[in-house]
């Protein structure tokens, strides 16, 4: 079956606009549809065929999918602008010791900080942001989510010793569809028309290398008695 369009799912905070622009330049006749998917559902959407491929966060269940690492996101803590943690440019996990930390049900980090988790778990990260603004605690998220849900009364600081959040491209395992391969090439930075194994090909010999090889072969044959002695060659000036 020939795809006339390609549907890319992406989790909140991911920014596929650059890839979409490149796609429009290289494949002007093929529509690239962008669809936001919940972080918890992204992999399942690819398996179900709702989207052809998806930009998602790890760790998650990627069974049946091929995963291509893209980049690592910095982990940050979101706090009110007048919070003590906002005094420094960066914090450590130890700085969160005893700090009430909100843990939404759609948490994507799977990292337990040294903070004291608040008993109430909001349904979504957006709701957790509202609670941070209300002074009920801080929130630990990937930096892109802190930017996505930015508010004037909130700020965020990187946690220097927290694990990063990997972001990857997931496609159906074993897929060899040309459009999917083309998109993979775009996210990997391959130039138009380049093939997957192009950079692994053996380079061709130059004319000088071929000449030197022939001279070496003749010299070897002469050394075995198979050739006539020749006049000595003058050295180049």
ZALUMMI-151105 format. One line per field, with one value per residue: residue number from 1; y, x, z of N, C-alpha, C in turn. Coordinates in steps of 0.02 Angstrom, whole numbers, plus 50000, padded with zeros to 5 digits. Atoms other than C-alpha are relative to their C-alpha. Layout:
REM ZALUMMI-151105
n = (NUM/...)
nyy = (Y/...)
nxx = (X/...)
nzz = (Z/...)
cayy = (Y/...)
caxx = (X/...)
cazz = (Z/...)
cyy = (Y/...)
cxx = (X/...)
czz = (Z/...)
//
This chain:
REM ZALUMMI-151105
n = (1/2/3/4/5/6/7/8/9/10/11/12/13/14/15/16/17/18/19/20/21/22/23/24/25/26/27/28/29/30/31/32/33/34/35/36/37/38/39/40/41/42/43/44/45/46/47/48/49/50/51/52/53/54/55/56/57/58/59/60/61/62/63/64/65/66/67/68/69/70/71/72/73/74/75/76/77/78/79/80/81/82/83/84/85/86/87/88/89/90/91/92/93/94/95/96/97/98/99/100/101/102/103/104/105/106/107/108/109/110/111/112/113/114/115/116/117/118/119/120/121/122/123/124/125/126/127/128/129/130/131/132/133/134/135/136/137/138/139/140/141/142/143/144/145/146/147/148/149/150/151/152/153/154/155/156/157/158/159/160/161/162/163/164/165/166/167/168/169/170/171/172/173/174/175/176/177/178/179/180/181/182/183/184/185/186/187/188/189/190/191/192/193/194/195/196/197/198/199/200/201/202/203/204/205/206/207/208/209/210/211/212/213/214/215/216/217/218/219/220/221/222/223/224/225/226/227/228/229/230/231/232/233/234/235/236/237)
nyy = (49940/49939/49944/49935/49952/50029/49971/50001/49984/49974/49987/49930/49975/50014/49947/50028/49950/49998/50058/49990/49953/50036/50047/49963/49983/50061/50038/49951/50032/50047/49964/50024/49979/50001/50014/50006/50060/50003/50037/50069/50035/49990/50063/50038/49968/50025/50071/50005/49970/49935/49958/50042/49998/49952/49976/50015/50000/50063/50068/50019/50066/49993/50065/49997/49938/49983/49936/49963/49945/49934/49956/50006/49938/49982/50003/49937/49994/49941/49970/49930/49955/49976/50059/50000/50036/49958/49955/50024/50016/50072/50031/50071/50041/49988/49937/50016/50038/49971/49957/50035/50008/50027/50054/50011/50068/50007/49988/50033/50007/50062/49987/49978/49953/50003/49960/50035/50002/49979/50056/49990/50005/49971/50043/49981/49953/49933/49990/49994/49932/49956/50010/49967/49929/49989/50009/50066/50041/49990/50050/50020/50019/49984/49928/49979/49992/49938/49946/50003/49976/49942/49947/49944/50007/50060/50004/50068/50005/50068/50041/50021/50071/50041/50034/49966/50033/50015/49991/50045/50009/50069/50021/50072/50043/50032/49958/49980/49954/49947/49936/50004/49997/49931/49960/50020/49966/49929/49990/50017/49949/50021/49954/50028/50048/50045/50064/50016/50028/49962/49980/50059/50026/49994/49947/50019/49979/49945/50019/50009/50063/50055/50001/50027/50071/50034/50000/50048/50067/50013/50009/50066/50050/49997/50028/50073/50024/50005/49942/49981/49942/49938/49945/49964/49938/49942/49973/49937/49941)
nxx = (50042/49960/50022/50002/49982/49965/50025/49950/50023/49946/50023/49996/49932/49958/50007/49983/50010/49941/50004/50057/49979/49956/50043/50038/49953/49978/50059/50055/50062/50023/50020/49978/50049/49973/50053/49977/50023/49981/49938/50014/50032/49964/49977/50059/50027/49961/50017/50068/50003/50033/49947/49950/49941/50012/49946/50023/49950/49984/50019/50069/50004/49989/50003/50027/49979/49928/49991/49941/49987/49994/49962/50013/50026/49982/50053/50003/50051/50041/50018/50021/49943/49971/49978/49929/49962/49990/49944/49941/50011/50012/50005/49984/50052/49997/50036/50072/50011/50053/50044/50059/49996/50060/49987/50062/50011/49969/49928/49963/49930/49988/49943/50021/49952/49994/50054/50055/50055/50065/50048/50048/49969/50044/50008/49956/49946/50030/50030/49945/49974/50047/49989/49936/50014/50039/49955/50009/49940/49962/50014/49941/50021/49952/49998/50047/50066/49998/50007/50066/50050/49970/50043/49960/49989/49959/49935/49973/49928/49975/49974/49937/49984/50058/49993/50032/50059/49987/50054/49984/50049/50022/50032/50016/49942/49996/50029/49954/50036/49955/50013/49975/49927/49983/50005/49943/49941/50004/49983/49930/49959/49973/50013/50046/49971/49950/50027/49984/49933/49954/49939/49961/49971/49927/49986/49964/49930/49984/49957/49932/49998/50000/49933/49953/50014/49972/49928/49982/50009/49945/49939/50003/49988/49929/49960/50005/49966/50047/49995/49933/49976/50010/49955/50020/50036/49976/50044/50032/49970)
nzz = (50000/50006/49958/50033/49948/49943/49938/49947/49933/49957/49932/49981/49987/50059/50051/50066/50054/50044/50043/50045/50053/50046/50037/50050/50053/50036/50022/50005/50022/49949/49940/49934/49950/49932/49952/49931/49967/49929/49990/49981/50055/50063/50030/50020/50060/50057/50009/50027/50066/49997/50029/50034/49959/49946/49956/49932/49947/49968/50018/50013/50032/50072/50033/50067/50033/50005/49966/50023/49952/50029/49956/49928/49972/49932/49950/49963/49949/50010/49935/50006/50012/49937/49961/49983/50051/50059/49987/50036/50070/50004/49934/49998/49969/49928/49986/49996/49939/49959/50040/50026/50073/50031/50047/50039/50025/50066/49993/50053/49980/49962/49955/49934/49972/49927/49970/49969/50048/49974/50003/50055/50066/50052/50059/50055/49986/50001/49934/49952/50008/49964/49929/49984/49996/49939/49942/49970/50008/50062/50051/50037/50067/50053/50012/50052/49970/49961/50048/50031/49952/49966/49973/49974/49928/49988/50034/49992/49995/50015/49945/50032/49991/50016/50065/50056/50029/50070/50049/50056/50054/50002/50062/49998/50009/50065/50053/50052/50044/50025/49968/49932/50006/50017/49939/49957/50028/49982/49929/49991/50033/50065/50055/50050/50047/49971/49980/49931/49994/50042/49965/49985/50061/50007/50047/50060/50002/50045/50056/49975/49962/50049/50031/49951/49993/50059/49994/49949/50028/50046/49961/49967/50051/50017/49945/50002/50059/50055/50044/50019/49964/50037/49985/49940/50012/49966/49950/50015/49969)
cayy = (50000/50170/50307/50474/50561/50531/50557/50603/50594/50692/50711/50880/50983/50902/51023/50938/51103/51101/50925/50972/51118/51006/50877/51009/51056/50877/50802/50944/50821/50717/50790/50773/50778/50823/50756/50783/50621/50591/50530/50373/50330/50375/50202/50120/50245/50187/50003/50033/50128/50285/50375/50311/50359/50460/50568/50504/50503/50355/50248/50176/50010/50004/49821/49796/49960/50014/50158/50290/50400/50586/50688/50700/50829/50920/50887/51044/51092/51215/51333/51503/51651/51701/51526/51500/51377/51516/51609/51502/51466/51278/51160/50983/50839/50875/51050/50967/50875/50904/51005/50955/50887/50858/50697/50701/50540/50577/50595/50553/50550/50396/50475/50492/50647/50674/50786/50739/50683/50769/50642/50719/50669/50784/50702/50798/50901/51054/51032/51010/51176/51260/51185/51246/51421/51401/51361/51177/51114/51107/51002/50904/50889/50887/51063/51066/51043/51184/51295/51235/51275/51433/51562/51733/51684/51526/51490/51334/51281/51134/50993/50958/50780/50720/50593/50665/50622/50531/50577/50455/50422/50263/50174/50003/49867/49801/49945/49979/50106/50237/50385/50326/50299/50474/50549/50449/50522/50698/50678/50601/50747/50651/50754/50736/50584/50504/50321/50237/50150/50287/50339/50158/50131/50102/50259/50244/50253/50409/50405/50427/50282/50171/50220/50183/50015/49968/50020/49916/49765/49782/49800/49644/49546/49605/49553/49373/49364/49385/49548/49624/49742/49920/50079/50170/50313/50486/50561/50706/50877)
caxx = (50000/50071/50061/50005/50041/50140/50072/50198/50144/50240/50227/50197/50356/50433/50463/50455/50435/50614/50593/50424/50501/50637/50505/50404/50560/50607/50432/50318/50191/50175/50080/50163/50026/50078/49976/50004/49993/49995/50162/50084/49999/50132/50207/50035/49980/50122/50084/49900/49941/49853/50016/50152/50292/50311/50432/50418/50506/50593/50576/50415/50355/50427/50390/50359/50445/50616/50683/50804/50882/50869/50930/50934/50829/50887/50784/50725/50625/50481/50451/50369/50478/50501/50552/50720/50774/50760/50906/51036/51059/51054/51015/51059/50950/51009/50934/50763/50785/50625/50547/50366/50366/50211/50203/50068/49992/50062/50240/50367/50530/50511/50638/50612/50699/50753/50602/50448/50314/50147/50009/49888/49934/49860/49796/49907/50065/49959/49861/50025/50087/49931/49967/50148/50083/49967/50117/50077/50248/50377/50374/50514/50495/50596/50649/50537/50382/50435/50450/50286/50188/50284/50196/50254/50237/50342/50522/50629/50808/50909/50949/51131/51139/50967/50956/50916/50758/50794/50689/50677/50589/50486/50435/50354/50485/50542/50463/50548/50425/50514/50427/50470/50651/50652/50593/50723/50854/50792/50802/50974/51034/51065/51077/50949/50984/51106/51084/51092/51257/51338/51459/51517/51569/51753/51823/51886/52074/52145/52242/52406/52364/52328/52495/52592/52506/52556/52736/52741/52674/52807/52944/52886/52886/53062/53125/53070/53170/53023/53080/53231/53343/53306/53406/53410/53288/53344/53274/53155/53223)
cazz = (50000/49951/50081/50011/50176/50334/50510/50644/50824/50955/51142/51224/51231/51076/50932/50761/50665/50597/50529/50456/50361/50290/50241/50149/50049/50003/49985/49928/49858/50016/50164/50335/50467/50644/50789/50975/51074/51262/51326/51399/51233/51105/51080/51074/50942/50828/50859/50820/50661/50721/50681/50565/50684/50844/50942/51121/51287/51365/51464/51396/51326/51150/51111/50926/50883/50821/50924/50859/50996/50959/51108/51298/51390/51546/51703/51793/51947/51927/52073/52106/52057/52239/52296/52382/52245/52116/52196/52106/51921/51954/52097/52151/52209/52386/52374/52357/52522/52621/52481/52442/52264/52158/52059/51923/51859/51686/51752/51616/51715/51826/51944/52130/52195/52375/52400/52498/52374/52404/52442/52318/52140/52007/51848/51728/51722/51679/51841/51935/51864/51934/52105/52100/52067/52217/52328/52357/52305/52166/52008/51924/51734/51571/51522/51368/51475/51590/51437/51362/51521/51565/51674/51731/51914/51893/51848/51834/51872/51803/51925/51889/51957/51901/51760/51589/51493/51329/51177/51032/50867/50866/50706/50673/50690/50522/50426/50260/50190/50085/50167/50342/50289/50215/50380/50477/50360/50399/50588/50570/50465/50304/50146/50006/49897/50017/50056/50226/50188/50086/50221/50240/50059/50018/49936/49757/49725/49647/49482/49577/49694/49542/49461/49620/49634/49456/49488/49646/49551/49415/49544/49633/49470/49428/49599/49563/49402/49291/49209/49123/49216/49165/49160/49325/49333/49374/49531/49516/49547)
cyy = (50062/50055/50064/50056/49962/50035/49991/50019/50027/50018/50074/50021/49986/50053/49974/50050/50001/49942/50007/50047/49965/49951/50036/50019/49939/49961/50046/49968/49951/50039/49967/50028/49993/49992/49993/49938/50002/49957/49927/49959/50000/49935/49958/50028/49976/49927/49991/50029/50066/50055/49954/49995/50054/50020/49992/50003/49930/50012/49992/49932/50009/49932/50007/50061/50002/50070/50032/50058/50067/50047/49987/50068/50011/49996/50063/49995/50066/50025/50071/50046/50025/49943/50004/49965/50042/50048/49981/49983/49926/49972/49927/49963/50012/50064/49988/49961/50035/50044/49960/50000/49968/49947/49985/49929/49990/50015/49960/49986/49934/50007/50026/50045/49991/50040/49957/50003/50019/49943/50007/49999/50029/49955/50014/50048/50072/50016/50009/50070/50049/49995/50030/50074/50017/49988/49932/49955/50018/49942/49986/49972/50009/50075/50023/50009/50063/50060/50002/50030/50060/50050/50054/49993/49938/50006/49928/50003/49929/49966/49965/49925/49955/49965/50041/49959/49987/50009/49959/50002/49926/49986/49926/49958/49965/50041/50021/50048/50059/50066/50001/50004/50071/50044/49983/50035/50074/50011/49983/50048/49978/50049/49969/49953/49954/49936/49983/49975/50040/50015/49940/49969/50011/50054/49975/50026/50057/49974/49989/49935/49940/49993/49970/49925/49960/49997/49950/49929/49982/49988/49932/49945/49998/49968/49925/49971/49997/50058/50016/50059/50062/50050/50035/50066/50056/50025/50067/50057/50041)
cxx = (50044/49971/50001/50015/50035/49975/50052/49967/50057/49971/50005/50071/50047/49986/50021/49998/50059/49999/49943/50017/50045/49960/49964/50045/50017/49941/49940/49934/49972/49987/50028/49951/50031/49942/50030/49970/50023/50061/49988/49973/50041/50021/49941/49968/50037/49983/49931/49994/49963/50046/50051/50065/49990/50064/49974/50057/50010/50012/49925/50000/50005/50000/49967/50022/50076/50008/50066/50011/50009/50042/49980/49976/50025/49940/50002/49947/49963/49977/49973/50061/50032/50024/50075/50043/50013/50059/50063/49982/49985/49996/50023/49941/49998/49962/49925/49983/49948/49952/49939/50000/49936/50018/49936/49995/50030/50075/50039/50073/50016/50062/49973/50054/50004/49945/49946/49940/49934/49951/49952/50038/49952/49998/50052/50054/49973/49969/50054/50031/49956/50012/50067/49988/49961/50041/49995/50061/50036/49985/50064/49978/50058/49996/49948/49930/49997/49992/49930/49947/50024/49945/50044/50015/50040/50067/50025/50077/50022/50026/50062/50015/49939/50011/49965/49941/50012/49938/50020/49944/49983/49963/49983/50062/49997/49972/50054/49965/50045/49989/50025/50076/50022/49997/50056/50063/50001/50020/50072/50047/50030/49980/49952/50037/50052/49967/50024/50072/50053/50065/50043/50033/50076/50015/50040/50072/50010/50045/50072/50007/50001/50069/50051/49990/50028/50076/50024/49994/50056/50065/50002/50014/50073/50044/49998/50033/49956/50006/50072/50022/49994/50052/49977/49968/50031/49949/49970/50034/49946)
czz = (50000/50043/49960/50049/50056/50063/50054/50066/50041/50067/50016/50018/49943/49947/49932/49943/49951/49951/49950/49943/49949/49958/49944/49940/49958/49971/49994/49980/50051/50065/50063/50052/50069/50049/50070/50031/50073/50008/50015/49941/49935/49967/49975/49937/49937/49987/49969/49930/49998/49973/49968/50039/50053/50034/50071/50050/50027/50074/49989/49966/49924/49965/49932/49961/49994/50026/49979/50049/49964/50042/50072/50026/50072/50046/50042/50055/49989/50069/49988/49994/50064/50045/50013/49946/49938/50008/49962/49927/49990/50071/49994/50031/50075/50019/50006/50063/50044/49964/49977/49924/49975/49949/49962/49975/49931/50001/49948/50019/50034/50043/50066/50029/50076/50035/50030/49953/50034/49990/49941/49934/49947/49938/49947/50023/50001/50067/50053/49997/50038/50076/50023/50008/50064/50063/50034/49992/49935/49953/49960/49932/49951/49984/49949/50027/50043/49954/49971/50046/50040/50022/50029/50075/50018/49964/50009/50001/49984/50063/49973/50006/49989/49933/49945/49975/49926/49956/49938/49947/49997/49935/50005/49986/49932/49943/49951/49951/49983/50036/50072/50000/49984/50062/50048/49976/50019/50073/50014/49964/49935/49946/49949/49952/50028/50022/50070/50007/49962/50036/50019/49938/49999/49949/49940/50002/49950/49944/50024/50039/49953/49968/50047/50010/49942/50005/50052/49975/49953/50037/50033/49950/49980/50053/50000/49938/49940/49952/49985/50041/49957/50019/50063/49983/50039/50051/49978/50036/50033)
//
